[in-house]
């Protein structure tokens, strides 16, 4: 009875816990031992889980306490960021009350950066005037031979810059210099106004033009664009007058001529040459295809001839029966055999001679061997059939080897498109990096 109760308790416990592995493997140990082990394991698991939960709660409380202790005070969060920094977002909880009514609401505040002080502004302007000459021109401003890079801001936007030239026709506000309007050693005054917060400072720079060392390409291009704009907007007079000089530069006007007919004529000439040299391509292709069909049909024809010879027919009668069976075939082999048979009847000559002459004209090695066998053994039906059987086997072996060679050739031809595909993948892979290096 006790064993039965123990079994019921074990089944009830297993059904309650539903451990699949234990149910499948419980037959290994006695029922009492299994029940005791499961109950002990259940108690240990409960103790472990309770301990883990308590430890997790303790860690969470510790983290919350540390976060509360390390959190900055409200006064620290209300300190404005330094001038030129990004604004900071501050999430707060606001409680508003009047009498017995009150409302608690979450409020987001943006703390703007503080204003620039006089001392900091002085240091900022001093750093600007010290670094600015080297930033707008790589060399010395006493010998300028290229355009200037006039900045619009300094120190990540803390200072805004405004430029003014003593001669805007030569030195423009964007830093470009018209060397065609300038003279060698020309002195220009370039003033820069700097604004930082509520403070403003101004400084002038002396720029000396070195026209002898200047690259005039950009000046030429800008002057040409200006001339084209002026001439396009002019409507005075009955004839548009083209200037022959612009400042010190001389102008030479020529009509742009189109040479579109030359490529067309050249293309037509190439097309004519291609058509002339390819006029026999279709005939050559047909002859090649017919010769291929001739060779491919030869083993089948020999097989039919062997069957007829084994049936007791002599060679000439076997050929006549063969041609009768294939009289509607358009294969070049049967067409040539029918013509040879016709010449044989017209000239009253032997068919083996006509077949041998046809083989010599065809220059097909397999057909020449076949014609020789027929010519030499035309009077020996059984021996001819045996020799033709060996020849047919040799032809099939040759065709098999030829097919293998063509398969290898096809693999070689397919390797070139594969190389192109791999090359395109490599180019697509390295192009972004190469462009990044260029920029």
C-alpha positions in Angstrom: 0.0 0.0 0.0 2.8 2.4 0.9 4.5 1.6 -2.4 1.3 2.4 -4.2 0.8 5.7 -2.4 4.4 6.6 -3.2 3.7 5.9 -6.8 0.6 8.1 -6.8 2.5 10.9 -5.1 5.3 10.6 -7.7 2.9 10.7 -10.6 1.1 13.7 -9.1 4.3 15.6 -8.6 5.5 14.8 -12.1 2.1 15.9 -13.6 2.3 19.1 -11.6 5.8 20.0 -12.6 5.6 18.5 -16.1 9.4 18.1 -16.6 9.5 16.2 -19.9 13.0 14.8 -19.5 12.2 13.5 -16.0 9.0 11.8 -17.2 10.9 10.0 -20.0 13.8 8.9 -17.7 12.0 8.2 -14.4 12.1 4.4 -15.0 15.9 4.4 -14.3 15.6 4.9 -10.5 13.2 3.6 -7.8 10.0 5.6 -7.3 10.7 6.5 -3.7 14.2 7.7 -4.5 12.8 9.8 -7.4 10.1 11.4 -5.3 12.6 12.3 -2.5 15.0 13.7 -5.0 12.3 15.8 -6.7 11.0 17.2 -3.5 14.5 18.0 -2.3 15.3 19.6 -5.6 12.0 21.6 -5.6 12.8 23.0 -2.1 16.4 23.9 -3.1 15.1 25.5 -6.3 12.6 27.7 -4.3 15.4 28.7 -1.8 17.7 29.6 -4.7 15.0 31.6 -6.5 14.1 33.5 -3.4 17.7 34.3 -2.7 18.3 35.5 -6.3 15.2 37.7 -6.1 16.3 39.3 -2.8 19.8 39.9 -4.2 18.3 41.5 -7.3 16.1 43.8 -5.2 19.1 44.7 -3.0 21.2 45.6 -6.1 18.4 47.7 -7.6 18.0 49.6 -4.3 21.7 50.2 -4.2 21.7 51.5 -7.8 18.9 53.9 -7.1 20.6 55.1 -4.0 23.9 55.7 -5.8 22.0 57.5 -8.6 20.3 59.8 -6.1 23.6 60.5 -4.4 25.5 61.2 -7.6 22.8 63.1 -9.4 23.7 66.8 -9.8 21.9 69.4 -7.8 19.4 71.7 -9.4 21.7 74.7 -9.0 24.4 72.9 -11.0 22.0 72.1 -13.8 20.9 75.7 -14.1 24.5 76.9 -14.9 24.5 78.0 -18.5 26.9 76.3 -21.0 29.9 78.3 -22.2 29.5 80.8 -25.0 29.5 79.0 -28.4 28.4 75.7 -27.0 25.1 73.9 -27.8 22.0 74.5 -25.7 21.3 71.8 -23.1 17.9 70.2 -22.5 16.7 70.0 -18.9 13.7 67.9 -17.9 12.1 69.0 -14.6 8.9 68.4 -12.6 6.9 71.6 -11.8 4.4 71.8 -9.0 1.9 74.7 -9.1 -0.6 75.3 -6.3 -3.1 77.9 -5.3 -5.0 77.3 -2.1 -6.1 73.7 -1.9 -5.6 73.1 -5.6 -2.3 72.0 -7.2 -0.9 70.5 -10.3 2.3 68.5 -10.9 3.5 68.5 -14.5 6.7 67.5 -16.4 8.3 70.5 -18.0 11.2 70.6 -20.5 13.5 73.6 -20.4 16.3 74.6 -22.8 19.3 76.2 -21.1 20.8 78.6 -23.6 24.6 79.2 -23.5 25.8 82.2 -21.5 26.9 85.5 -23.1 30.4 86.3 -24.1 32.4 88.2 -21.5 34.7 91.1 -22.3 37.8 89.2 -21.1 36.9 86.1 -23.1 36.1 88.2 -26.1 39.5 89.9 -26.0 41.2 86.5 -25.9 39.1 85.3 -28.8 39.8 88.3 -31.0 43.5 88.1 -30.2 43.6 84.5 -31.3 41.6 85.4 -34.4 44.0 88.1 -35.6 47.0 85.9 -34.9 45.8 82.9 -36.9 43.7 84.6 -39.6 46.5 85.6 -42.1 47.7 82.1 -42.4 44.2 80.8 -42.8 43.2 83.0 -45.7 46.4 82.6 -47.6 49.1 79.9 -47.4 52.0 82.3 -48.2 52.7 85.9 -47.2 50.1 88.6 -47.9 53.0 90.7 -49.2 53.2 88.5 -52.3 49.8 87.2 -53.4 49.6 85.2 -56.6 46.4 83.2 -56.1 42.9 83.8 -54.8 42.3 84.3 -51.1 40.1 82.0 -48.9 38.1 84.6 -47.0 36.5 82.7 -44.1 33.0 83.6 -42.9 33.3 82.3 -39.3 36.0 81.4 -36.8 36.2 78.9 -33.9 33.2 76.8 -34.9 30.9 79.8 -35.4 31.8 81.7 -32.2 33.0 84.6 -34.4 31.4 85.9 -37.6 33.6 87.6 -40.2 32.7 90.3 -42.7 35.2 91.4 -45.4 35.6 94.7 -47.3 38.2 95.5 -50.0 39.6 98.9 -51.0 39.2 97.9 -54.7 36.3 95.5 -55.2 37.0 95.3 -58.9 40.3 93.6 -58.2 39.8 91.9 -54.9 36.2 90.8 -54.4 34.5 90.0 -51.1 34.6 86.2 -51.8 38.5 86.4 -52.0 38.8 86.0 -55.8 41.3 88.3 -57.5 41.1 89.7 -61.0 44.8 89.7 -61.9 43.9 91.1 -65.4 42.8 94.4 -63.8 45.6 94.4 -61.3 49.2 95.6 -61.7 52.5 94.2 -60.5 53.0 95.2 -56.8 49.5 96.7 -56.5 48.6 97.4 -52.8 45.1 96.7 -51.6 43.6 97.2 -48.2 41.5 94.3 -46.9 39.5 95.0 -43.8 37.9 92.3 -41.6 35.1 93.0 -39.2 34.6 90.3 -36.5 31.5 90.0 -34.4 31.3 87.8 -31.3 28.2 88.1 -29.2 27.8 91.8 -28.3 31.5 92.6 -29.1 32.9 93.8 -32.4 36.5 94.3 -33.5 38.0 95.3 -36.8 41.4 94.8 -38.4 43.0 95.8 -41.7 45.4 93.7 -43.7 47.7 94.9 -46.5 47.6 92.7 -49.6 50.3 93.1 -52.3 49.6 91.6 -55.7 52.4 89.5 -57.4 51.0 89.5 -60.9 54.2 88.1 -62.4 53.8 84.8 -60.5 50.1 84.5 -60.8 48.2 81.8 -62.6 45.8 83.7 -64.9 43.6 80.8 -65.9 40.8 81.6 -63.3 41.0 85.3 -64.1 40.7 84.5 -67.8 37.7 82.3 -67.2 35.9 84.9 -65.0 36.6 87.7 -67.6 35.3 85.5 -70.4 32.1 84.8 -68.5 31.7 88.5 -67.8 32.3 89.4 -71.5 29.7 86.7 -72.6 27.2 88.1 -70.2 27.7 91.7 -71.3 27.5 90.9 -75.0 24.4 88.7 -74.5 22.6 91.5 -72.7 23.6 94.2 -75.2 21.0 95.3 -77.8 22.5 98.6 -79.1 23.4 99.0 -82.8 22.5 96.9 -85.8 25.6 94.8 -85.5 27.1 93.2 -82.4 30.6 94.6 -82.0 33.1 92.2 -80.5 35.8 93.8 -78.4 39.4 93.0 -79.3 40.9 93.6 -75.9 39.9 93.5 -72.2 42.2 95.6 -70.1 45.7 94.4 -70.9 44.5 91.1 -72.3 44.0 90.7 -76.1 41.0 88.9 -77.5 40.8 86.8 -80.6 37.3 85.7 -81.7 36.7 82.6 -83.9 33.6 80.8 -84.9 33.1 77.4 -83.3 32.8 74.9 -86.1 31.0 71.6 -85.9 32.8 68.5 -87.2 29.8 66.2 -86.8 29.9 65.0 -90.4 33.4 63.6 -90.1 32.5 60.8 -87.6 29.4 60.1 -89.7 31.5 59.7 -92.9 34.1 57.6 -91.1 31.4 55.4 -89.6 29.8 54.9 -93.1 33.2 54.0 -94.5 33.8 51.4 -91.8 30.3 50.0 -92.4 31.0 49.7 -96.1 34.3 47.9 -95.6 32.6 45.6 -93.1 29.8 44.8 -95.6 32.3 44.2 -98.4 34.5 41.8 -96.5 31.6 40.0 -95.0 29.6 39.4 -98.2 30.5 35.7 -98.2 29.9 35.1 -94.5 26.4 33.6 -95.0 27.6 31.2 -97.7 30.6 30.3 -95.5 28.4 29.7 -92.6 26.0 27.5 -94.7 28.9 25.4 -96.0 30.3 25.0 -92.5 27.0 23.8 -91.2 26.5 21.4 -94.1 30.0 19.9 -93.6 29.2 19.5 -89.9 25.9 17.8 -90.7 27.7 15.6 -93.3 30.2 14.4 -90.7 27.5 13.9 -88.0 25.3 11.8 -90.2 28.1 9.5 -91.5 28.1 7.0 -88.5 24.3 6.7 -88.8 24.6 6.0 -92.5 27.3 3.4 -91.9 25.1 1.7 -89.4 22.2 1.4 -91.8 24.6 0.1 -94.5 25.9 -2.6 -92.1 22.4 -3.7 -91.4 21.6 -4.0 -95.1 24.9 -5.9 -95.8 24.2 -8.3 -93.0 20.8 -8.8 -94.5 22.5 -10.3 -97.6 22.6 -7.4 -100.0 25.8 -6.6 -101.9 27.3 -3.1 -101.6 25.7 -1.5 -104.7 22.2 -2.9 -103.8 22.7 -1.9 -100.2 23.5 1.7 -101.2 20.4 1.8 -103.5 18.2 0.6 -100.7 19.8 3.1 -98.3 19.2 6.0 -100.6 15.6 4.8 -101.2 14.9 4.8 -97.5 16.4 8.3 -97.1 15.1 9.8 -100.4 13.3 12.7 -98.6 16.3 13.5 -96.3 17.8 17.0 -96.8 21.1 16.0 -95.2 24.1 16.8 -97.5 25.4 13.3 -97.1 22.4 11.7 -98.8 22.2 14.4 -101.4 25.8 13.8 -102.4 25.2 10.0 -102.4 22.1 10.4 -104.6 24.1 12.6 -107.1 26.9 10.0 -107.1 24.4 7.2 -107.8 22.9 9.3 -110.6 26.3 9.9 -112.2 27.1 6.2 -111.9 23.9 5.3 -113.9 24.5 8.0 -116.5 28.2 7.0 -117.1 27.7 3.3 -116.5 30.6 3.3 -114.0 30.9 1.5 -110.7 29.4 3.2 -107.6 32.6 2.5 -105.5 34.6 4.7 -108.0 32.1 7.6 -107.7 32.1 7.2 -104.0 35.9 7.3 -103.8 35.9 10.5 -106.1 33.3 12.1 -103.8 35.4 11.3 -100.7 38.5 12.9 -102.3 36.6 16.1 -103.0 35.1 16.3 -99.5 38.6 16.1 -97.8 36.8 14.4 -94.8 39.2 11.9 -93.3 36.4 9.7 -92.0 34.6 9.6 -95.3 37.8 8.9 -97.2 38.5 5.9 -95.0 34.9 4.7 -95.5 35.2 5.1 -99.3 38.5 3.1 -99.3 36.9 0.3 -97.4 34.0 0.2 -99.8 36.2 0.4 -102.8 38.6 -2.4 -101.7 35.9 -4.7 -100.3 32.9 -4.1 -102.5 32.8 -7.8 -103.5 33.0 -9.1 -99.9 29.8 -8.4 -98.1 30.5 -10.0 -94.8 34.0 -8.8 -94.5 33.0 -5.3 -95.5 30.3 -5.2 -92.8 32.8 -6.2 -90.1 35.3 -3.6 -91.2 32.6 -0.9 -91.4 31.5 -1.9 -87.9 35.0 -1.2 -86.6 35.2 2.0 -88.6 31.9 3.2 -87.1 33.1 2.5 -83.6 36.2 4.5 -84.4 34.1 7.4 -85.6 31.9 7.4 -82.5 35.1 7.5 -80.4 36.4 10.4 -82.4 33.1 12.3 -82.1 33.2 11.7 -78.3 36.7 13.1 -78.1 35.6 16.1 -80.2 32.6 16.7 -77.9 35.0 16.7 -74.9 37.3 19.1 -76.6 34.4 21.4 -77.4 33.3 21.2 -73.7 36.7 22.3 -72.6 36.7 25.1 -75.2 33.3 26.3 -73.9 34.7 26.4 -70.3 37.6 28.5 -71.6 35.3 30.9 -73.3 33.1 31.2 -70.3 36.1 32.1 -68.1 36.4 35.5 -69.9 32.9 36.8 -69.0 33.5 35.5 -65.4 36.7 37.5 -65.2 34.8 40.6 -66.4 32.2 40.0 -63.8 34.8 39.6 -61.0 36.5 42.8 -62.3 33.3 44.7 -62.1 32.7 43.5 -58.5 36.3 44.5 -57.6 35.8 48.0 -59.2 32.5 48.5 -57.4 34.1 47.5 -54.1 37.2 49.7 -54.3 35.6 52.7 -56.1 34.1 54.3 -52.9 37.5 54.0 -51.1 39.4 55.4 -54.1 36.9 58.3 -54.4 37.3 59.0 -50.7 41.1 59.1 -51.0 40.7 61.5 -54.0 38.5 63.9 -51.9 
